[in-house]
Amino acid sequence: MARHDATALLMATLLAAAPLHQAPAQPLDQAQSSDQAQISGQAQPSDQLSPGAALADASGLPSTMADLLHQNDQSEDIAARYHHDRMTIPVHVDGSGPYAFLVDTGSEATVISHQLAASLGIAQSGQARLIGTVAASGVETARVGTLGVGREMMENLPAILLDANHLGAAGILGIDTLKKHRVVFDFANDSVSIAPSGLNKRGDTYEIVVTARRKQDRMVISNARIDGIRVNLIIDTGSNYSIGNSALRNRLRQKATLGQAGLMDVTGARLSTDIVKVDSIQFDSLRLEKSFLLISDSPAFKELGLDKKPAVLLGMNHLRAFSRMSVDFSRREVAFDLAE
């Protein structure tokens, strides 16, 4: 039996019927964008979510690293792009690139594709047990010499190796690289800002600030409600659609199933999910209206201890309804600006 050096929770998925973006080991070239939910009482971006559109999300590996991030005293705006509706940024790996990496607040792990690792001569150094959206499996791991995001530089970084065809990108930038930082997703201007935790630009304020709790380093909003049902919302910028668990579906039993969507996780394993329309998702003073959820009895919810209570991985179809979102992992703050 293969020795597993760590257990990884990685919830990246794609709609099985959707065309996959292959991410070859070449520098970043192009990307794309798409859907959002509606915000009650505010200017409402138009949205008709298509159950057949591309779906993806991600989460990761418990980090054993400490102080690998060389912090700067000011934030830096980095031009962002979109892959399957998920935000990516240019990342240099071992001095080469840049390559398109997903920015994933739902992933504890850094991931690089097998294709990128092979092109850069990064060899396998271990194994891990990966708990995906669909199933658990053994995966290979490696050590990355340097990983650079703007002026930030990480060294001797452990990473999971996965197929680019299942990632939809060259890699994933996870919480292990971001947990001492504040990350601002400026959806209106297609940029990402990364700064040390607690550091705000002068005059930088938000309309709504929510204190979250941490669950395996993920940011969880626990006072949310979906159609009046109390739920845990996990902020997940690696997912382009939100995914609810079976406990939530049981409470929404009066809601008709609109259809099914086939999910494929980062290992290529597949799962059929129900599509359910909900009237509202509410937290703090915010109310997102008339949107879709996918329902998955995923092992990821069990790994997070959220399989018995209603929970949702809140993905980009809802998050991009805002003009801007800030996630400060150390301070446990999630802040939002509303779309104009």
HELIX and SHEET records of a PDB file:
HELIX    1   1 HIS A  114  LEU A  120  1                                   7    
HELIX    2   2 ALA A  164  LEU A  167  1                                   4    
HELIX    3   3 ILE A  175  LEU A  178  1                                   4    
HELIX    4   4 SER A  246  ARG A  251  1                                   6    
HELIX    5   5 PRO A  299  GLU A  303  1                                   5    
HELIX    6   6 MET A  316  LEU A  319  1                                   4    
SHEET    1   A 5 THR A   7  LEU A   9  0                                        
SHEET    2   A 5 GLN A 124  ILE A 131  1                                        
SHEET    3   A 5 ALA A 136  VAL A 149 -1                                        
SHEET    4   A 5 ARG A  86  VAL A  93 -1                                        
SHEET    5   A 5 ARG A  81  HIS A  83 -1                                        
SHEET    1   B 7 THR A   7  LEU A   9  0                                        
SHEET    2   B 7 GLN A 124  ILE A 131  1                                        
SHEET    3   B 7 ALA A 136  VAL A 149 -1                                        
SHEET    4   B 7 GLU A 152  LEU A 162 -1                                        
SHEET    5   B 7 VAL A 111  SER A 113  1                                        
SHEET    6   B 7 GLY A 171  LEU A 173 -1                                        
SHEET    7   B 7 SER A  96  VAL A 103  1                                        
SHEET    1   C 5 THR A  13  LEU A  15  0                                        
SHEET    2   C 5 GLY A 259  ASP A 265 -1                                        
SHEET    3   C 5 ARG A 270  PHE A 283 -1                                        
SHEET    4   C 5 ARG A 218  ILE A 226 -1                                        
SHEET    5   C 5 ARG A 213  LYS A 215 -1                                        
SHEET    1   D 5 THR A  13  LEU A  15  0                                        
SHEET    2   D 5 GLY A 259  ASP A 265 -1                                        
SHEET    3   D 5 ARG A 270  PHE A 283 -1                                        
SHEET    4   D 5 LEU A 286  ILE A 295 -1                                        
SHEET    5   D 5 GLN A  38  ILE A  39 -1                                        
SHEET    1   E 7 THR A  13  LEU A  15  0                                        
SHEET    2   E 7 GLY A 259  ASP A 265 -1                                        
SHEET    3   E 7 ARG A 270  PHE A 283 -1                                        
SHEET    4   E 7 ARG A 218  ILE A 226 -1                                        
SHEET    5   E 7 ILE A 229  ILE A 235 -1                                        
SHEET    6   E 7 ALA A 311  LEU A 314  1                                        
SHEET    7   E 7 ILE A 243  GLY A 244 -1                                        
SHEET    1   F 6 GLU A  76  ALA A  79  0                                        
SHEET    2   F 6 SER A 191  PRO A 196 -1                                        
SHEET    3   F 6 HIS A 181  ASP A 186 -1                                        
SHEET    4   F 6 PHE A 322  ASP A 328 -1                                        
SHEET    5   F 6 GLU A 333  LEU A 338 -1                                        
SHEET    6   F 6 ILE A 208  THR A 211 -1                                        
END                                                                             
